[in-house]
Amino acid sequence: MLEPLPHTNVLRELEVSLTHRCTLACGECGFFVRQQPVPHKGVAHVAITEGLDQLLRLGLVVQRLVIVGGEPTLARETLSEVCRYASACEGIRELELVTNGLSPDRVDARLLHQVDRLVISEYLDGPELLDTWRAWVEMVAPETEVIGRRHATWDQWTGDACVEADKALEFWRSCWYRKHCITLERGCLFSCSRIAKLGRDHEGLQLKEVVSLDDVREWLNADRALPSCMTCIPMMGLPRVPAGVQPDERLERLAPRALHILKKRLERSCLK
């Protein structure tokens, strides 16, 4: 069994997606890039901050708010507004931004000062891009931690496999994604990002129907599987797949540009 939401009312991690768009098109993408629905209704930063406001007003504390996409730096205005809100909010203790690092021109020093952790998903051979990011961030925002996240293989995410209800309950009770990927999208709280990315809003907790913190606690800790658990490919123990595989040569196009931008920034910083 997963550890329930603690009585301190602290949620370990909460993900918010700024956009469904991405500069990459990874095979077996865990965020269903190109297929996922738009993660918000109306003006993005307004929808996100209103949802967070509602949870925090109930007394929930978010230990770590994780900003993802798609590629969140593509939604530059939304990213700026959400980071500004979260960094000033006492109920959000840490702010983490997850990016593929290929659009450094969309990340500036002001933004980095609001972020506690910059996580760069690495898809290139060699450490040059990550090392250059670290060197630049150390110059302009040394308080921001830079972490590289590299995986050789991923869980499968697509397929038509299905399990019986009792097996789905086993998945629910031991699910890694339910522990790490609670997600806020489209005015709903989801027990994992997969359900959100599939657009199954009827399996989320509609925040407009929430009146107390107990509503959130009971929903997150309920000992029941959701319908999506019966088709949860990542929990089925299927053979893993190579990570970050692209349908074309976009990595080879985007990486040199990103390195050029970062190196120019380093040069300018050194001259100051």
VMD Tcl script that draws the C-alpha trace (Angstrom):
set ca {
  {0.00 0.00 0.00}
  {1.11 3.54 -0.69}
  {1.58 5.80 2.28}
  {-1.59 7.90 2.58}
  {-1.67 11.67 2.44}
  {-0.13 12.54 5.81}
  {-2.07 14.25 8.56}
  {0.25 17.23 8.19}
  {-1.72 17.90 4.95}
  {1.49 18.07 2.91}
  {1.27 16.79 -0.64}
  {4.69 15.47 -1.63}
  {4.52 16.46 -5.31}
  {1.96 18.08 -7.57}
  {2.41 18.43 -11.34}
  {0.99 21.19 -13.50}
  {1.29 21.12 -17.30}
  {1.60 24.47 -19.03}
  {1.17 23.23 -22.60}
  {0.59 20.09 -24.64}
  {3.16 21.23 -27.24}
  {6.79 20.08 -27.32}
  {9.90 20.59 -29.42}
  {10.42 16.83 -29.39}
  {8.24 13.89 -30.42}
  {9.62 11.01 -28.37}
  {8.31 7.55 -29.08}
  {6.33 6.22 -26.08}
  {6.29 9.69 -24.54}
  {4.90 9.49 -21.02}
  {3.05 12.76 -21.57}
  {1.42 11.59 -24.82}
  {2.87 14.55 -26.72}
  {0.87 15.17 -29.90}
  {-2.10 13.22 -28.50}
  {-2.72 14.80 -25.10}
  {-5.53 17.34 -24.71}
  {-4.90 20.98 -23.87}
  {-4.14 20.89 -20.12}
  {-6.24 23.91 -19.15}
  {-9.49 25.70 -19.89}
  {-9.43 29.40 -20.71}
  {-6.36 31.55 -20.00}
  {-3.65 29.10 -18.95}
  {-2.00 30.88 -16.04}
  {-5.36 31.99 -14.64}
  {-6.74 28.44 -14.73}
  {-3.60 27.01 -13.11}
  {-3.29 29.56 -10.33}
  {-7.01 29.44 -9.56}
  {-6.79 25.66 -9.14}
  {-3.76 25.97 -6.90}
  {-5.47 28.73 -4.92}
  {-8.44 26.51 -4.22}
  {-6.27 23.64 -2.94}
  {-4.16 25.92 -0.77}
  {-7.19 27.67 0.71}
  {-8.36 24.27 1.93}
  {-5.15 23.96 3.94}
  {-3.19 21.69 1.60}
  {0.55 22.34 1.47}
  {2.50 21.41 -1.67}
  {6.02 20.27 -0.82}
  {7.08 20.44 -4.46}
  {5.22 21.96 -7.39}
  {6.56 20.45 -10.62}
  {6.07 22.41 -13.84}
  {5.96 20.20 -16.93}
  {4.45 20.07 -20.42}
  {4.86 19.15 -23.23}
  {7.80 21.48 -23.13}
  {6.88 24.21 -20.62}
  {9.29 26.80 -21.98}
  {7.17 26.97 -25.15}
  {4.46 28.64 -23.03}
  {6.71 31.50 -22.04}
  {4.11 33.91 -20.65}
  {2.31 31.16 -18.74}
  {5.62 29.92 -17.34}
  {6.52 33.39 -16.13}
  {3.15 33.97 -14.45}
  {2.99 30.55 -12.76}
  {6.57 30.81 -11.47}
  {5.90 34.29 -10.12}
  {2.79 33.06 -8.34}
  {4.36 29.89 -6.93}
  {7.58 31.52 -5.74}
  {5.58 34.03 -3.69}
  {3.18 31.46 -2.24}
  {3.83 30.21 1.30}
  {1.84 27.05 0.68}
  {4.26 25.93 -2.06}
  {7.60 25.05 -0.55}
  {9.65 24.13 -3.63}
  {9.29 24.91 -7.32}
  {10.74 22.58 -9.95}
  {10.86 23.20 -13.70}
  {11.32 20.20 -16.02}
  {12.60 20.94 -19.53}
  {14.48 19.24 -22.34}
  {16.92 22.15 -22.28}
  {16.66 22.81 -26.01}
  {15.12 26.29 -25.77}
  {17.45 28.31 -23.53}
  {16.35 31.52 -25.25}
  {13.02 31.09 -23.43}
  {14.61 30.95 -19.96}
  {16.14 34.04 -18.40}
  {17.90 34.82 -15.12}
  {14.81 36.43 -13.61}
  {12.86 33.22 -14.10}
  {15.66 31.08 -12.69}
  {15.71 33.10 -9.46}
  {12.14 31.92 -8.86}
  {12.91 28.23 -9.46}
  {14.45 25.99 -6.80}
  {15.33 23.13 -9.17}
  {15.88 23.07 -12.91}
  {15.59 19.50 -14.16}
  {16.90 18.88 -17.67}
  {15.80 15.69 -19.38}
  {18.84 14.49 -21.31}
  {18.42 12.87 -24.72}
  {21.84 13.63 -26.23}
  {25.01 11.57 -26.19}
  {27.54 13.20 -23.92}
  {27.27 15.79 -21.14}
  {28.03 19.01 -23.07}
  {24.52 20.49 -23.06}
  {23.94 19.80 -19.37}
  {27.40 21.05 -18.41}
  {26.86 24.29 -20.31}
  {23.47 24.81 -18.68}
  {25.08 24.30 -15.27}
  {27.86 26.77 -16.01}
  {25.43 29.47 -17.09}
  {22.98 28.94 -14.21}
  {25.86 29.02 -11.73}
  {26.75 32.47 -13.06}
  {23.30 34.04 -13.11}
  {21.31 32.15 -10.44}
  {23.67 30.12 -8.24}
  {20.90 29.35 -5.76}
  {19.06 27.29 -8.39}
  {19.94 23.58 -8.40}
  {20.46 22.03 -11.84}
  {19.78 18.31 -12.19}
  {20.23 16.13 -15.26}
  {17.80 13.27 -15.73}
  {18.99 10.60 -18.14}
  {17.30 7.26 -18.79}
  {18.40 4.59 -21.24}
  {14.94 3.00 -21.33}
  {11.37 3.93 -20.49}
  {8.20 2.10 -19.50}
  {5.87 1.42 -22.38}
  {2.87 3.78 -22.41}
  {0.77 2.69 -25.38}
  {-1.04 -0.51 -26.27}
  {-4.36 -2.33 -26.00}
  {-3.58 -4.66 -23.08}
  {-6.14 -4.86 -20.27}
  {-6.23 -6.56 -16.87}
  {-9.03 -7.75 -14.60}
  {-10.39 -5.63 -11.77}
  {-8.45 -7.43 -9.02}
  {-5.15 -6.86 -10.85}
  {-6.06 -3.22 -11.44}
  {-6.54 -2.85 -7.68}
  {-3.02 -4.27 -7.16}
  {-1.74 -1.65 -9.59}
  {-3.53 1.11 -7.69}
  {-2.19 0.02 -4.33}
  {1.44 -0.08 -5.45}
  {1.49 2.56 -8.18}
  {4.70 4.61 -8.42}
  {2.96 7.15 -10.65}
  {0.17 7.75 -8.13}
  {2.81 8.56 -5.53}
  {4.86 10.95 -7.70}
  {2.56 12.26 -10.43}
  {-0.58 13.71 -8.84}
  {-1.66 16.23 -11.46}
  {-3.75 19.39 -11.68}
  {-5.30 19.97 -15.12}
  {-8.54 21.44 -16.49}
  {-9.93 22.15 -13.04}
  {-9.47 18.53 -11.93}
  {-7.09 16.79 -9.57}
  {-5.84 13.51 -11.05}
  {-4.24 10.63 -9.17}
  {-1.61 10.32 -11.93}
  {-0.55 12.23 -15.03}
  {-1.46 9.37 -17.39}
  {-5.18 9.77 -16.67}
  {-4.93 13.52 -17.20}
  {-3.06 13.11 -20.49}
  {-5.69 10.67 -21.74}
  {-8.31 13.37 -21.16}
  {-10.38 11.22 -18.80}
  {-11.62 14.11 -16.73}
  {-14.50 12.03 -15.34}
  {-11.82 10.04 -13.44}
  {-10.43 13.17 -11.79}
  {-11.64 15.03 -8.74}
  {-13.61 18.04 -9.99}
  {-12.36 20.91 -7.84}
  {-15.64 22.80 -8.19}
  {-17.21 19.96 -6.20}
  {-14.58 20.06 -3.42}
  {-15.62 21.80 -0.21}
  {-13.06 20.57 2.32}
  {-9.57 19.15 2.68}
  {-11.15 15.85 3.73}
  {-12.68 15.62 0.24}
  {-9.18 15.72 -1.25}
  {-7.72 13.33 1.32}
  {-10.48 10.78 0.91}
  {-10.28 10.86 -2.87}
  {-6.49 10.49 -3.00}
  {-6.43 7.72 -0.40}
  {-9.48 5.73 -1.49}
  {-8.77 1.99 -1.67}
  {-10.17 1.51 -5.14}
  {-8.86 1.36 -8.67}
  {-10.00 3.74 -11.37}
  {-11.14 2.45 -14.78}
  {-7.85 3.63 -16.33}
  {-5.93 1.32 -13.98}
  {-7.23 -1.66 -15.98}
  {-5.38 -0.40 -19.06}
  {-2.29 1.00 -17.31}
  {0.45 -0.23 -19.64}
  {3.31 1.22 -17.52}
  {2.30 -0.96 -14.54}
  {2.10 -4.20 -16.54}
  {5.80 -4.99 -16.47}
  {6.12 -5.11 -20.25}
  {9.54 -4.91 -21.94}
  {11.00 -1.43 -21.67}
  {11.66 0.71 -24.73}
  {14.59 2.98 -25.73}
  {14.22 6.48 -24.29}
  {13.83 9.68 -26.31}
  {13.64 8.16 -29.79}
  {12.64 10.78 -32.39}
  {10.85 10.28 -35.72}
  {13.36 12.54 -37.49}
  {16.60 14.47 -36.96}
  {15.17 17.25 -34.79}
  {17.62 16.58 -31.94}
  {20.51 17.09 -34.33}
  {18.97 20.41 -35.40}
  {17.96 21.74 -31.99}
  {20.98 20.79 -29.87}
  {23.62 22.89 -31.72}
  {21.33 25.92 -31.57}
  {20.79 25.49 -27.81}
  {24.54 25.13 -27.21}
  {25.28 28.21 -29.30}
  {22.82 30.31 -27.28}
  {24.18 29.11 -23.94}
  {27.81 29.65 -24.92}
  {27.07 33.19 -26.11}
  {25.42 33.89 -22.79}
  {28.43 32.55 -20.93}
  {30.72 34.80 -22.96}
  {28.62 37.86 -22.21}
  {28.47 36.99 -18.51}
  {32.25 36.61 -18.36}
  {32.73 40.06 -19.91}
  {30.64 41.80 -17.27}
}
mol new
graphics top color blue
foreach p $ca { graphics top sphere $p radius 0.5 }
foreach p [lrange $ca 0 end-1] q [lrange $ca 1 end] { graphics top cylinder $p $q radius 0.2 }
display resetview
